[in-house]
């Protein structure tokens, strides 16, 4: 099982994402933003960071990088794709996911161990979680406010595409406390918190994040 | 050479934290009576040759595809001054000649 992790100029969490893939029992494969090549991987992670310096809008330039042409194409054919933080922003800019992410309403960078509820455990990236389970995963963002128009939000709720929701105080002004959403098919998931930082008790709040990567391995094994 | 200006603004219903931060700073500097500030972006595009309707349509596509995110932002395309005006006096000439291209 090979899971690719894309490195853009300005990616920060690509190495942590690769480590999380290893912890989940798969082989991490480094992918480069300038290559029109997914190197035969079975799934792709778009990691956190500040790709292209967040110039123009977070994720706006990355969306047009050569590797994203391949990612969009593969995602539309059903390949599991997880976008974390900046990766989530890239997926929204790519129109693989609806909505957009704007600057936190309180205008401060948020960095905390965030409690979440997994609202949908039927996606390619959440099938290892029990339905409605509460987890603690690192959240760190400056532009993490999820927004979409009311009709889109209602549609996401009705179709069970809100994958995770913030518990407690809303950390960034996201509408309906949405922390993550999926596409209709459930293979593409965008998540603002960082599960790759919650896979080892030594350097994180626990191991609650590991399930995202284990879920992809399970989804691929069953495919 | 032709110049086209694209102004991008957050949609009215979208929260603009940057604008709020600017507005919040004004009273501290002694500027009173400013009830709202919204912050956007301005792009100045230099085009080869004459500004035809095709070229303007192309700029419109650029604005829609890359310069703005239609989920959160609106944009206005304004043909700027044409050949010869290389003096850099853009700011003086745009306000009068601003015309909106329907989306």
Interface residues (C-beta under 8 A of the other chain):
Chain A: X56 X57 X60 X64 X92 X93 X98 X99 X100 X102 X103 X104 X105 X106 X107 X145 X147 X148 X173
Chain B: X10 X14 X15 X17 X18 X20 X21 X66 X67 X69 X71 X72
